Amino acid sequence: MGQRSGLPDVAASDPPRVGRHGLEITLAVSRAYGVLREPVGKRVTAVIALADDPG
């Protein structure tokens, strides 16, 4: 978590690390992402391109 904002941040790449890879994976597969503070918690949105023909 971001120390000051309480919003998620990306940790340095560390494959042996247990946990905290969610945002790292989201950034790897998305075109864009955003984080909004909500009255309770936060909302993370991501734009992911889908193939027109997965076959």
Secondary structure, DSSP 4 states (H G I P E B T S, - for coil): --TTT-S--PPPP-TT--S--HHHHHHHH-SEEEEEE-SSSEEEEEE----S---
